[in-house]
């Protein structure tokens, strides 16, 4: 199991106390694009998904955003199958 897969599994088990760096690690592995235009949020997107996910970069990231991120990752995995 790769580092990003372990991180994603850990996020599902416990959605508390995560940092944006860890989300970026998972996103890179799944070919999810991310950007930060100098603001307080990071935006995650994928070419095959119409919606985007905006996550505040404050530490720690609130569990509601981690749950949304894991759901977004699941959608990307579903499309790539």
mmCIF file of the N, C-alpha and C atoms, coordinates in Angstrom:
data_MODEL
# 
_entry.id   MODEL 
# 
loop_
_atom_site.group_PDB 
_atom_site.id 
_atom_site.type_symbol 
_atom_site.label_atom_id 
_atom_site.label_alt_id 
_atom_site.label_comp_id 
_atom_site.label_asym_id 
_atom_site.label_entity_id 
_atom_site.label_seq_id 
_atom_site.pdbx_PDB_ins_code 
_atom_site.Cartn_x 
_atom_site.Cartn_y 
_atom_site.Cartn_z 
_atom_site.occupancy 
_atom_site.B_iso_or_equiv 
_atom_site.pdbx_formal_charge 
_atom_site.auth_seq_id 
_atom_site.auth_comp_id 
_atom_site.auth_asym_id 
_atom_site.auth_atom_id 
_atom_site.pdbx_PDB_model_num 
ATOM 1   N N  . UNK A 1 1  ? 0.854   -1.175 0.000   1.00 0.00 ? 1  UNK A N  1 
ATOM 2   C CA . UNK A 1 1  ? 0.000   0.000  0.000   1.00 0.00 ? 1  UNK A CA 1 
ATOM 3   C C  . UNK A 1 1  ? 0.898   1.236  0.000   1.00 0.00 ? 1  UNK A C  1 
ATOM 4   N N  . UNK A 1 2  ? 0.618   2.169  -0.867  1.00 0.00 ? 2  UNK A N  1 
ATOM 5   C CA . UNK A 1 2  ? 1.439   3.375  -0.977  1.00 0.00 ? 2  UNK A CA 1 
ATOM 6   C C  . UNK A 1 2  ? 1.141   4.357  0.156   1.00 0.00 ? 2  UNK A C  1 
ATOM 7   N N  . UNK A 1 3  ? 2.012   5.340  0.284   1.00 0.00 ? 3  UNK A N  1 
ATOM 8   C CA . UNK A 1 3  ? 1.852   6.355  1.324   1.00 0.00 ? 3  UNK A CA 1 
ATOM 9   C C  . UNK A 1 3  ? 0.535   7.106  1.167   1.00 0.00 ? 3  UNK A C  1 
ATOM 10  N N  . UNK A 1 4  ? 0.200   7.457  -0.065  1.00 0.00 ? 4  UNK A N  1 
ATOM 11  C CA . UNK A 1 4  ? -1.043  8.211  -0.277  1.00 0.00 ? 4  UNK A CA 1 
ATOM 12  C C  . UNK A 1 4  ? -2.268  7.355  0.035   1.00 0.00 ? 4  UNK A C  1 
ATOM 13  N N  . UNK A 1 5  ? -2.211  6.074  -0.274  1.00 0.00 ? 5  UNK A N  1 
ATOM 14  C CA . UNK A 1 5  ? -3.334  5.185  0.046   1.00 0.00 ? 5  UNK A CA 1 
ATOM 15  C C  . UNK A 1 5  ? -3.483  5.050  1.558   1.00 0.00 ? 5  UNK A C  1 
ATOM 16  N N  . UNK A 1 6  ? -2.370  4.970  2.267   1.00 0.00 ? 6  UNK A N  1 
ATOM 17  C CA . UNK A 1 6  ? -2.409  4.897  3.731   1.00 0.00 ? 6  UNK A CA 1 
ATOM 18  C C  . UNK A 1 6  ? -2.979  6.187  4.323   1.00 0.00 ? 6  UNK A C  1 
ATOM 19  N N  . UNK A 1 7  ? -2.564  7.325  3.762   1.00 0.00 ? 7  UNK A N  1 
ATOM 20  C CA . UNK A 1 7  ? -3.088  8.613  4.233   1.00 0.00 ? 7  UNK A CA 1 
ATOM 21  C C  . UNK A 1 7  ? -4.592  8.697  4.027   1.00 0.00 ? 7  UNK A C  1 
ATOM 22  N N  . UNK A 1 8  ? -5.054  8.300  2.859   1.00 0.00 ? 8  UNK A N  1 
ATOM 23  C CA . UNK A 1 8  ? -6.489  8.362  2.558   1.00 0.00 ? 8  UNK A CA 1 
ATOM 24  C C  . UNK A 1 8  ? -7.277  7.441  3.489   1.00 0.00 ? 8  UNK A C  1 
ATOM 25  N N  . UNK A 1 9  ? -6.752  6.257  3.757   1.00 0.00 ? 9  UNK A N  1 
ATOM 26  C CA . UNK A 1 9  ? -7.419  5.336  4.680   1.00 0.00 ? 9  UNK A CA 1 
ATOM 27  C C  . UNK A 1 9  ? -7.455  5.920  6.095   1.00 0.00 ? 9  UNK A C  1 
ATOM 28  N N  . UNK A 1 10 ? -6.371  6.548  6.506   1.00 0.00 ? 10 UNK A N  1 
ATOM 29  C CA . UNK A 1 10 ? -6.318  7.169  7.830   1.00 0.00 ? 10 UNK A CA 1 
ATOM 30  C C  . UNK A 1 10 ? -7.280  8.348  7.928   1.00 0.00 ? 10 UNK A C  1 
ATOM 31  N N  . UNK A 1 11 ? -7.445  9.096  6.835   1.00 0.00 ? 11 UNK A N  1 
ATOM 32  C CA . UNK A 1 11 ? -8.392  10.219 6.814   1.00 0.00 ? 11 UNK A CA 1 
ATOM 33  C C  . UNK A 1 11 ? -9.815  9.719  6.992   1.00 0.00 ? 11 UNK A C  1 
ATOM 34  N N  . UNK A 1 12 ? -10.103 8.568  6.407   1.00 0.00 ? 12 UNK A N  1 
ATOM 35  C CA . UNK A 1 12 ? -11.440 7.999  6.553   1.00 0.00 ? 12 UNK A CA 1 
ATOM 36  C C  . UNK A 1 12 ? -11.697 7.551  7.992   1.00 0.00 ? 12 UNK A C  1 
ATOM 37  N N  . UNK A 1 13 ? -10.676 6.964  8.613   1.00 0.00 ? 13 UNK A N  1 
ATOM 38  C CA . UNK A 1 13 ? -10.830 6.483  9.987   1.00 0.00 ? 13 UNK A CA 1 
ATOM 39  C C  . UNK A 1 13 ? -10.961 7.621  10.990  1.00 0.00 ? 13 UNK A C  1 
ATOM 40  N N  . UNK A 1 14 ? -10.154 8.667  10.800  1.00 0.00 ? 14 UNK A N  1 
ATOM 41  C CA . UNK A 1 14 ? -10.147 9.786  11.738  1.00 0.00 ? 14 UNK A CA 1 
ATOM 42  C C  . UNK A 1 14 ? -10.004 11.100 10.960  1.00 0.00 ? 14 UNK A C  1 
ATOM 43  N N  . UNK A 1 15 ? -11.084 11.825 10.737  1.00 0.00 ? 15 UNK A N  1 
ATOM 44  C CA . UNK A 1 15 ? -11.025 13.040 9.925   1.00 0.00 ? 15 UNK A CA 1 
ATOM 45  C C  . UNK A 1 15 ? -10.517 14.283 10.662  1.00 0.00 ? 15 UNK A C  1 
ATOM 46  N N  . UNK A 1 16 ? -9.898  14.108 11.818  1.00 0.00 ? 16 UNK A N  1 
ATOM 47  C CA . UNK A 1 16 ? -9.414  15.258 12.592  1.00 0.00 ? 16 UNK A CA 1 
ATOM 48  C C  . UNK A 1 16 ? -7.906  15.441 12.442  1.00 0.00 ? 16 UNK A C  1 
ATOM 49  N N  . UNK A 1 17 ? -7.462  16.685 12.564  1.00 0.00 ? 17 UNK A N  1 
ATOM 50  C CA . UNK A 1 17 ? -6.037  17.040 12.647  1.00 0.00 ? 17 UNK A CA 1 
ATOM 51  C C  . UNK A 1 17 ? -5.228  16.718 11.398  1.00 0.00 ? 17 UNK A C  1 
ATOM 52  N N  . UNK A 1 18 ? -5.706  17.114 10.234  1.00 0.00 ? 18 UNK A N  1 
ATOM 53  C CA . UNK A 1 18 ? -4.961  16.933 8.992   1.00 0.00 ? 18 UNK A CA 1 
ATOM 54  C C  . UNK A 1 18 ? -4.473  18.277 8.490   1.00 0.00 ? 18 UNK A C  1 
ATOM 55  N N  . UNK A 1 19 ? -3.439  18.239 7.685   1.00 0.00 ? 19 UNK A N  1 
ATOM 56  C CA . UNK A 1 19 ? -2.857  19.456 7.116   1.00 0.00 ? 19 UNK A CA 1 
ATOM 57  C C  . UNK A 1 19 ? -2.966  19.416 5.594   1.00 0.00 ? 19 UNK A C  1 
ATOM 58  N N  . UNK A 1 20 ? -2.898  20.588 4.995   1.00 0.00 ? 20 UNK A N  1 
ATOM 59  C CA . UNK A 1 20 ? -3.069  20.715 3.544   1.00 0.00 ? 20 UNK A CA 1 
ATOM 60  C C  . UNK A 1 20 ? -1.979  19.949 2.795   1.00 0.00 ? 20 UNK A C  1 
ATOM 61  N N  . UNK A 1 21 ? -0.792  19.855 3.365   1.00 0.00 ? 21 UNK A N  1 
ATOM 62  C CA . UNK A 1 21 ? 0.314   19.123 2.734   1.00 0.00 ? 21 UNK A CA 1 
ATOM 63  C C  . UNK A 1 21 ? -0.066  17.657 2.520   1.00 0.00 ? 21 UNK A C  1 
ATOM 64  N N  . UNK A 1 22 ? -0.753  17.074 3.477   1.00 0.00 ? 22 UNK A N  1 
ATOM 65  C CA . UNK A 1 22 ? -1.160  15.675 3.372   1.00 0.00 ? 22 UNK A CA 1 
ATOM 66  C C  . UNK A 1 22 ? -2.249  15.493 2.313   1.00 0.00 ? 22 UNK A C  1 
ATOM 67  N N  . UNK A 1 23 ? -3.135  16.460 2.193   1.00 0.00 ? 23 UNK A N  1 
ATOM 68  C CA . UNK A 1 23 ? -4.155  16.401 1.149   1.00 0.00 ? 23 UNK A CA 1 
ATOM 69  C C  . UNK A 1 23 ? -3.509  16.493 -0.226  1.00 0.00 ? 23 UNK A C  1 
ATOM 70  N N  . UNK A 1 24 ? -2.499  17.330 -0.340  1.00 0.00 ? 24 UNK A N  1 
ATOM 71  C CA . UNK A 1 24 ? -1.792  17.464 -1.616  1.00 0.00 ? 24 UNK A CA 1 
ATOM 72  C C  . UNK A 1 24 ? -1.087  16.170 -2.006  1.00 0.00 ? 24 UNK A C  1 
ATOM 73  N N  . UNK A 1 25 ? -0.544  15.447 -1.037  1.00 0.00 ? 25 UNK A N  1 
ATOM 74  C CA . UNK A 1 25 ? 0.115   14.169 -1.313  1.00 0.00 ? 25 UNK A CA 1 
ATOM 75  C C  . UNK A 1 25 ? -0.863  13.184 -1.930  1.00 0.00 ? 25 UNK A C  1 
ATOM 76  N N  . UNK A 1 26 ? -2.048  13.098 -1.357  1.00 0.00 ? 26 UNK A N  1 
ATOM 77  C CA . UNK A 1 26 ? -3.078  12.195 -1.877  1.00 0.00 ? 26 UNK A CA 1 
ATOM 78  C C  . UNK A 1 26 ? -3.538  12.671 -3.259  1.00 0.00 ? 26 UNK A C  1 
ATOM 79  N N  . UNK A 1 27 ? -3.717  13.976 -3.401  1.00 0.00 ? 27 UNK A N  1 
ATOM 80  C CA . UNK A 1 27 ? -4.185  14.530 -4.673  1.00 0.00 ? 27 UNK A CA 1 
ATOM 81  C C  . UNK A 1 27 ? -3.200  14.243 -5.813  1.00 0.00 ? 27 UNK A C  1 
ATOM 82  N N  . UNK A 1 28 ? -1.917  14.381 -5.552  1.00 0.00 ? 28 UNK A N  1 
ATOM 83  C CA . UNK A 1 28 ? -0.914  14.100 -6.584  1.00 0.00 ? 28 UNK A CA 1 
ATOM 84  C C  . UNK A 1 28 ? -1.003  12.657 -7.055  1.00 0.00 ? 28 UNK A C  1 
ATOM 85  N N  . UNK A 1 29 ? -1.180  11.750 -6.122  1.00 0.00 ? 29 UNK A N  1 
ATOM 86  C CA . UNK A 1 29 ? -1.257  10.334 -6.465  1.00 0.00 ? 29 UNK A CA 1 
ATOM 87  C C  . UNK A 1 29 ? -2.471  10.018 -7.333  1.00 0.00 ? 29 UNK A C  1 
ATOM 88  N N  . UNK A 1 30 ? -3.572  10.711 -7.112  1.00 0.00 ? 30 UNK A N  1 
ATOM 89  C CA . UNK A 1 30 ? -4.808  10.461 -7.861  1.00 0.00 ? 30 UNK A CA 1 
ATOM 90  C C  . UNK A 1 30 ? -4.976  11.383 -9.074  1.00 0.00 ? 30 UNK A C  1 
ATOM 91  N N  . UNK A 1 31 ? -3.949  12.145 -9.388  1.00 0.00 ? 31 UNK A N  1 
ATOM 92  C CA . UNK A 1 31 ? -3.989  13.108 -10.506 1.00 0.00 ? 31 UNK A CA 1 
ATOM 93  C C  . UNK A 1 31 ? -5.085  14.153 -10.336 1.00 0.00 ? 31 UNK A C  1 
ATOM 94  N N  . UNK A 1 32 ? -5.302  14.558 -9.091  1.00 0.00 ? 32 UNK A N  1 
ATOM 95  C CA . UNK A 1 32 ? -6.226  15.643 -8.792  1.00 0.00 ? 32 UNK A CA 1 
ATOM 96  C C  . UNK A 1 32 ? -5.426  16.930 -8.812  1.00 0.00 ? 32 UNK A C  1 
ATOM 97  N N  . UNK A 1 33 ? -5.908  17.892 -9.558  1.00 0.00 ? 33 UNK A N  1 
ATOM 98  C CA . UNK A 1 33 ? -5.217  19.176 -9.648  1.00 0.00 ? 33 UNK A CA 1 
ATOM 99  C C  . UNK A 1 33 ? -5.558  20.023 -8.431  1.00 0.00 ? 33 UNK A C  1 
ATOM 100 N N  . UNK A 1 34 ? -4.614  20.837 -7.994  1.00 0.00 ? 34 UNK A N  1 
ATOM 101 C CA . UNK A 1 34 ? -4.875  21.742 -6.877  1.00 0.00 ? 34 UNK A CA 1 
ATOM 102 C C  . UNK A 1 34 ? -4.165  23.056 -7.137  1.00 0.00 ? 34 UNK A C  1 
ATOM 103 N N  . UNK A 1 35 ? -4.760  24.104 -6.565  1.00 0.00 ? 35 UNK A N  1 
ATOM 104 C CA . UNK A 1 35 ? -4.170  25.439 -6.740  1.00 0.00 ? 35 UNK A CA 1 
ATOM 105 C C  . UNK A 1 35 ? -4.492  26.294 -5.528  1.00 0.00 ? 35 UNK A C  1 
ATOM 106 N N  . UNK A 1 36 ? -3.654  27.286 -5.342  1.00 0.00 ? 36 UNK A N  1 
ATOM 107 C CA . UNK A 1 36 ? -3.872  28.292 -4.318  1.00 0.00 ? 36 UNK A CA 1 
ATOM 108 C C  . UNK A 1 36 ? -3.422  29.595 -4.945  1.00 0.00 ? 36 UNK A C  1 
ATOM 109 N N  . UNK A 1 37 ? -4.348  30.471 -5.194  1.00 0.00 ? 37 UNK A N  1 
ATOM 110 C CA . UNK A 1 37 ? -4.044  31.737 -5.864  1.00 0.00 ? 37 UNK A CA 1 
ATOM 111 C C  . UNK A 1 37 ? -3.685  32.827 -4.865  1.00 0.00 ? 37 UNK A C  1 
ATOM 112 N N  . UNK A 1 38 ? -3.064  32.441 -3.751  1.00 0.00 ? 38 UNK A N  1 
ATOM 113 C CA . UNK A 1 38 ? -2.646  33.424 -2.761  1.00 0.00 ? 38 UNK A CA 1 
ATOM 114 C C  . UNK A 1 38 ? -3.679  33.682 -1.688  1.00 0.00 ? 38 UNK A C  1 
ATOM 115 N N  . UNK A 1 39 ? -4.812  33.036 -1.776  1.00 0.00 ? 39 UNK A N  1 
ATOM 116 C CA . UNK A 1 39 ? -5.863  33.231 -0.783  1.00 0.00 ? 39 UNK A CA 1 
ATOM 117 C C  . UNK A 1 39 ? -5.743  32.239 0.359   1.00 0.00 ? 39 UNK A C  1 
ATOM 118 N N  . UNK A 1 40 ? -6.791  32.147 1.133   1.00 0.00 ? 40 UNK A N  1 
ATOM 119 C CA . UNK A 1 40 ? -6.770  31.281 2.301   1.00 0.00 ? 40 UNK A CA 1 
ATOM 120 C C  . UNK A 1 40 ? -7.322  29.883 2.014   1.00 0.00 ? 40 UNK A C  1 
ATOM 121 N N  . UNK A 1 41 ? -7.682  29.598 0.772   1.00 0.00 ? 41 UNK A N  1 
ATOM 122 C CA . UNK A 1 41 ? -8.257  28.302 0.413   1.00 0.00 ? 41 UNK A CA 1 
ATOM 123 C C  . UNK A 1 41 ? -7.430  27.630 -0.681  1.00 0.00 ? 41 UNK A C  1 
ATOM 124 N N  . UNK A 1 42 ? -7.423  26.325 -0.662  1.00 0.00 ? 42 UNK A N  1 
ATOM 125 C CA . UNK A 1 42 ? -6.852  25.528 -1.739  1.00 0.00 ? 42 UNK A CA 1 
ATOM 126 C C  . UNK A 1 42 ? -8.021  24.914 -2.501  1.00 0.00 ? 42 UNK A C  1 
ATOM 127 N N  . UNK A 1 43 ? -7.916  24.899 -3.809  1.00 0.00 ? 43 UNK A N  1 
ATOM 128 C CA . UNK A 1 43 ? -8.984  24.404 -4.659  1.00 0.00 ? 43 UNK A CA 1 
ATOM 129 C C  . UNK A 1 43 ? -8.523  23.122 -5.341  1.00 0.00 ? 43 UNK A C  1 
ATOM 130 N N  . UNK A 1 44 ? -9.289  22.060 -5.175  1.00 0.00 ? 44 UNK A N  1 
ATOM 131 C CA . UNK A 1 44 ? -8.988  20.768 -5.782  1.00 0.00 ? 44 UNK A CA 1 
ATOM 132 C C  . UNK A 1 44 ? -9.979  20.527 -6.908  1.00 0.00 ? 44 UNK A C  1 
ATOM 133 N N  . UNK A 1 45 ? -9.479  20.037 -8.035  1.00 0.00 ? 45 UNK A N  1 
ATOM 134 C CA . UNK A 1 45 ? -10.348 19.767 -9.180  1.00 0.00 ? 45 UNK A CA 1 
ATOM 135 C C  . UNK A 1 45 ? -9.786  18.592 -9.980  1.00 0.00 ? 45 UNK A C  1 
ATOM 136 N N  . UNK A 1 46 ? -10.647 18.055 -10.817 1.00 0.00 ? 46 UNK A N  1 
ATOM 137 C CA . UNK A 1 46 ? -10.258 16.960 -11.704 1.00 0.00 ? 46 UNK A CA 1 
ATOM 138 C C  . UNK A 1 46 ? -10.944 17.206 -13.041 1.00 0.00 ? 46 UNK A C  1 
ATOM 139 N N  . UNK A 1 47 ? -10.241 16.978 -14.159 1.00 0.00 ? 47 UNK A N  1 
ATOM 140 C CA . UNK A 1 47 ? -10.834 17.279 -15.475 1.00 0.00 ? 47 UNK A CA 1 
ATOM 141 C C  . UNK A 1 47 ? -12.139 16.542 -15.769 1.00 0.00 ? 47 UNK A C  1 
ATOM 142 N N  . UNK A 1 48 ? -12.332 15.359 -15.184 1.00 0.00 ? 48 UNK A N  1 
ATOM 143 C CA . UNK A 1 48 ? -13.529 14.569 -15.468 1.00 0.00 ? 48 UNK A CA 1 
ATOM 144 C C  . UNK A 1 48 ? -14.684 14.827 -14.510 1.00 0.00 ? 48 UNK A C  1 
ATOM 145 N N  . UNK A 1 49 ? -14.479 15.706 -13.526 1.00 0.00 ? 49 UNK A N  1 
ATOM 146 C CA . UNK A 1 49 ? -15.523 16.024 -12.553 1.00 0.00 ? 49 UNK A CA 1 
ATOM 147 C C  . UNK A 1 49 ? -15.851 17.511 -12.663 1.00 0.00 ? 49 UNK A C  1 
ATOM 148 N N  . UNK A 1 50 ? -17.127 17.805 -12.800 1.00 0.00 ? 50 UNK A N  1 
ATOM 149 C CA . UNK A 1 50 ? -17.554 19.188 -12.995 1.00 0.00 ? 50 UNK A CA 1 
ATOM 150 C C  . UNK A 1 50 ? -17.343 20.041 -11.745 1.00 0.00 ? 50 UNK A C  1 
ATOM 151 N N  . UNK A 1 51 ? -17.614 19.465 -10.581 1.00 0.00 ? 51 UNK A N  1 
ATOM 152 C CA . UNK A 1 51 ? -17.518 20.217 -9.336  1.00 0.00 ? 51 UNK A CA 1 
ATOM 153 C C  . UNK A 1 51 ? -16.059 20.380 -8.903  1.00 0.00 ? 51 UNK A C  1 
ATOM 154 N N  . UNK A 1 52 ? -15.828 21.403 -8.080  1.00 0.00 ? 52 UNK A N  1 
ATOM 155 C CA . UNK A 1 52 ? -14.525 21.609 -7.475  1.00 0.00 ? 52 UNK A CA 1 
ATOM 156 C C  . UNK A 1 52 ? -14.691 21.522 -5.961  1.00 0.00 ? 52 UNK A C  1 
ATOM 157 N N  . UNK A 1 53 ? -13.592 21.352 -5.273  1.00 0.00 ? 53 UNK A N  1 
ATOM 158 C CA . UNK A 1 53 ? -13.615 21.283 -3.818  1.00 0.00 ? 53 UNK A CA 1 
ATOM 159 C C  . UNK A 1 53 ? -12.679 22.358 -3.277  1.00 0.00 ? 53 UNK A C  1 
ATOM 160 N N  . UNK A 1 54 ? -13.219 23.245 -2.473  1.00 0.00 ? 54 UNK A N  1 
ATOM 161 C CA . UNK A 1 54 ? -12.446 24.321 -1.864  1.00 0.00 ? 54 UNK A CA 1 
ATOM 162 C C  . UNK A 1 54 ? -12.234 23.995 -0.390  1.00 0.00 ? 54 UNK A C  1 
ATOM 163 N N  . UNK A 1 55 ? -10.953 23.978 0.035   1.00 0.00 ? 55 UNK A N  1 
ATOM 164 C CA . UNK A 1 55 ? -10.617 23.614 1.403   1.00 0.00 ? 55 UNK A CA 1 
ATOM 165 C C  . UNK A 1 55 ? -9.829  24.758 2.036   1.00 0.00 ? 55 UNK A C  1 
ATOM 166 N N  . UNK A 1 56 ? -10.270 25.278 3.186   1.00 0.00 ? 56 UNK A N  1 
ATOM 167 C CA . UNK A 1 56 ? -9.504  26.316 3.864   1.00 0.00 ? 56 UNK A CA 1 
ATOM 168 C C  . UNK A 1 56 ? -8.170  25.756 4.344   1.00 0.00 ? 56 UNK A C  1 
ATOM 169 N N  . UNK A 1 57 ? -7.132  26.552 4.250   1.00 0.00 ? 57 UNK A N  1 
ATOM 170 C CA . UNK A 1 57 ? -5.784  26.091 4.590   1.00 0.00 ? 57 UNK A CA 1 
ATOM 171 C C  . UNK A 1 57 ? -5.461  26.269 6.064   1.00 0.00 ? 57 UNK A C  1 
ATOM 172 N N  . UNK A 1 58 ? -6.426  26.630 6.878   1.00 0.00 ? 58 UNK A N  1 
ATOM 173 C CA . UNK A 1 58 ? -6.164  26.771 8.313   1.00 0.00 ? 58 UNK A CA 1 
ATOM 174 C C  . UNK A 1 58 ? -5.818  25.418 8.917   1.00 0.00 ? 58 UNK A C  1 
ATOM 175 N N  . UNK A 1 59 ? -4.983  25.459 9.956   1.00 0.00 ? 59 UNK A N  1 
ATOM 176 C CA . UNK A 1 59 ? -4.599  24.214 10.609  1.00 0.00 ? 59 UNK A CA 1 
ATOM 177 C C  . UNK A 1 59 ? -5.309  24.097 11.932  1.00 0.00 ? 59 UNK A C  1 
ATOM 178 N N  . UNK A 1 60 ? -5.740  22.966 12.329  1.00 0.00 ? 60 UNK A N  1 
ATOM 179 C CA . UNK A 1 60 ? -5.983  21.781 11.500  1.00 0.00 ? 60 UNK A CA 1 
ATOM 180 C C  . UNK A 1 60 ? -7.241  21.972 10.661  1.00 0.00 ? 60 UNK A C  1 
ATOM 181 N N  . UNK A 1 61 ? -7.326  21.219 9.588   1.00 0.00 ? 61 UNK A N  1 
ATOM 182 C CA . UNK A 1 61 ? -8.485  21.303 8.700   1.00 0.00 ? 61 UNK A CA 1 
ATOM 183 C C  . UNK A 1 61 ? -9.665  20.627 9.395   1.00 0.00 ? 61 UNK A C  1 
ATOM 184 N N  . UNK A 1 62 ? -10.818 21.253 9.344   1.00 0.00 ? 62 UNK A N  1 
ATOM 185 C CA . UNK A 1 62 ? -12.012 20.717 10.012  1.00 0.00 ? 62 UNK A CA 1 
ATOM 186 C C  . UNK A 1 62 ? -12.448 19.396 9.377   1.00 0.00 ? 62 UNK A C  1 
ATOM 187 N N  . UNK A 1 63 ? -12.986 18.494 10.189  1.00 0.00 ? 63 UNK A N  1 
ATOM 188 C CA . UNK A 1 63 ? -13.388 17.176 9.693   1.00 0.00 ? 63 UNK A CA 1 
ATOM 189 C C  . UNK A 1 63 ? -14.371 17.210 8.518   1.00 0.00 ? 63 UNK A C  1 
ATOM 190 N N  . UNK A 1 64 ? -15.240 18.196 8.462   1.00 0.00 ? 64 UNK A N  1 
ATOM 191 C CA . UNK A 1 64 ? -16.208 18.266 7.365   1.00 0.00 ? 64 UNK A CA 1 
ATOM 192 C C  . UNK A 1 64 ? -15.490 18.383 6.015   1.00 0.00 ? 64 UNK A C  1 
ATOM 193 N N  . UNK A 1 65 ? -14.379 19.088 5.961   1.00 0.00 ? 65 UNK A N  1 
ATOM 194 C CA . UNK A 1 65 ? -13.623 19.236 4.721   1.00 0.00 ? 65 UNK A CA 1 
ATOM 195 C C  . UNK A 1 65 ? -12.851 17.964 4.387   1.00 0.00 ? 65 UNK A C  1 
ATOM 196 N N  . UNK A 1 66 ? -12.385 17.257 5.396   1.00 0.00 ? 66 UNK A N  1 
ATOM 197 C CA . UNK A 1 66 ? -11.683 15.990 5.158   1.00 0.00 ? 66 UNK A CA 1 
ATOM 198 C C  . UNK A 1 66 ? -12.657 14.959 4.606   1.00 0.00 ? 66 UNK A C  1 
ATOM 199 N N  . UNK A 1 67 ? -13.877 14.925 5.157   1.00 0.00 ? 67 UNK A N  1 
ATOM 200 C CA . UNK A 1 67 ? -14.889 14.000 4.630   1.00 0.00 ? 67 UNK A CA 1 
ATOM 201 C C  . UNK A 1 67 ? -15.236 14.334 3.176   1.00 0.00 ? 67 UNK A C  1 
ATOM 202 N N  . UNK A 1 68 ? -15.342 15.615 2.879   1.00 0.00 ? 68 UNK A N  1 
ATOM 203 C CA . UNK A 1 68 ? -15.625 16.033 1.498   1.00 0.00 ? 68 UNK A CA 1 
ATOM 204 C C  . UNK A 1 68 ? -14.465 15.659 0.575   1.00 0.00 ? 68 UNK A C  1 
ATOM 205 N N  . UNK A 1 69 ? -13.242 15.799 1.066   1.00 0.00 ? 69 UNK A N  1 
ATOM 206 C CA . UNK A 1 69 ? -12.062 15.449 0.269   1.00 0.00 ? 69 UNK A CA 1 
ATOM 207 C C  . UNK A 1 69 ? -12.016 13.944 -0.014  1.00 0.00 ? 69 UNK A C  1 
ATOM 208 N N  . UNK A 1 70 ? -12.297 13.126 0.989   1.00 0.00 ? 70 UNK A N  1 
ATOM 209 C CA . UNK A 1 70 ? -12.283 11.680 0.763   1.00 0.00 ? 70 UNK A CA 1 
ATOM 210 C C  . UNK A 1 70 ? -13.394 11.264 -0.207  1.00 0.00 ? 70 UNK A C  1 
ATOM 211 N N  . UNK A 1 71 ? -14.542 11.915 -0.129  1.00 0.00 ? 71 UNK A N  1 
ATOM 212 C CA . UNK A 1 71 ? -15.631 11.631 -1.075  1.00 0.00 ? 71 UNK A CA 1 
ATOM 213 C C  . UNK A 1 71 ? -15.224 12.040 -2.493  1.00 0.00 ? 71 UNK A C  1 
ATOM 214 N N  . UNK A 1 72 ? -14.525 13.177 -2.610  1.00 0.00 ? 72 UNK A N  1 
ATOM 215 C CA . UNK A 1 72 ? -14.036 13.643 -3.906  1.00 0.00 ? 72 UNK A CA 1 
ATOM 216 C C  . UNK A 1 72 ? -13.043 12.628 -4.476  1.00 0.00 ? 72 UNK A C  1 
ATOM 217 N N  . UNK A 1 73 ? -12.154 12.124 -3.638  1.00 0.00 ? 73 UNK A N  1 
ATOM 218 C CA . UNK A 1 73 ? -11.180 11.117 -4.066  1.00 0.00 ? 73 UNK A CA 1 
ATOM 219 C C  . UNK A 1 73 ? -11.878 9.837  -4.515  1.00 0.00 ? 73 UNK A C  1 
ATOM 220 N N  . UNK A 1 74 ? -12.921 9.448  -3.818  1.00 0.00 ? 74 UNK A N  1 
ATOM 221 C CA . UNK A 1 74 ? -13.688 8.254  -4.203  1.00 0.00 ? 74 UNK A CA 1 
ATOM 222 C C  . UNK A 1 74 ? -14.312 8.433  -5.578  1.00 0.00 ? 74 UNK A C  1 
ATOM 223 N N  . UNK A 1 75 ? -14.818 9.626  -5.857  1.00 0.00 ? 75 UNK A N  1 
ATOM 224 C CA . UNK A 1 75 ? -15.411 9.892  -7.176  1.00 0.00 ? 75 UNK A CA 1 
ATOM 225 C C  . UNK A 1 75 ? -14.358 9.796  -8.266  1.00 0.00 ? 75 UNK A C  1 
ATOM 226 N N  . UNK A 1 76 ? -13.163 10.299 -7.994  1.00 0.00 ? 76 UNK A N  1 
ATOM 227 C CA . UNK A 1 76 ? -12.072 10.231 -8.977  1.00 0.00 ? 76 UNK A CA 1 
ATOM 228 C C  . UNK A 1 76 ? -11.701 8.774  -9.230  1.00 0.00 ? 76 UNK A C  1 
ATOM 229 N N  . UNK A 1 77 ? -11.591 7.988  -8.180  1.00 0.00 ? 77 UNK A N  1 
ATOM 230 C CA . UNK A 1 77 ? -11.259 6.564  -8.334  1.00 0.00 ? 77 UNK A CA 1 
ATOM 231 C C  . UNK A 1 77 ? -12.339 5.851  -9.138  1.00 0.00 ? 77 UNK A C  1 
ATOM 232 N N  . UNK A 1 78 ? -13.603 6.185  -8.910  1.00 0.00 ? 78 UNK A N  1 
ATOM 233 C CA . UNK A 1 78 ? -14.718 5.569  -9.623  1.00 0.00 ? 78 UNK A CA 1 
ATOM 234 C C  . UNK A 1 78 ? -14.652 5.882  -11.121 1.00 0.00 ? 78 UNK A C  1 
ATOM 235 N N  . UNK A 1 79 ? -14.308 7.104  -11.447 1.00 0.00 ? 79 UNK A N  1 
ATOM 236 C CA . UNK A 1 79 ? -14.223 7.514  -12.856 1.00 0.00 ? 79 UNK A CA 1 
ATOM 237 C C  . UNK A 1 79 ? -13.060 6.817  -13.554 1.00 0.00 ? 79 UNK A C  1 
ATOM 238 N N  . UNK A 1 80 ? -11.954 6.650  -12.844 1.00 0.00 ? 80 UNK A N  1 
ATOM 239 C CA . UNK A 1 80 ? -10.757 6.067  -13.459 1.00 0.00 ? 80 UNK A CA 1 
ATOM 240 C C  . UNK A 1 80 ? -10.850 4.561  -13.655 1.00 0.00 ? 80 UNK A C  1 
ATOM 241 N N  . UNK A 1 81 ? -11.850 3.919  -13.088 1.00 0.00 ? 81 UNK A N  1 
ATOM 242 C CA . UNK A 1 81 ? -11.984 2.461  -13.264 1.00 0.00 ? 81 UNK A CA 1 
ATOM 243 C C  . UNK A 1 81 ? -12.385 2.087  -14.640 1.00 0.00 ? 81 UNK A C  1 
# 
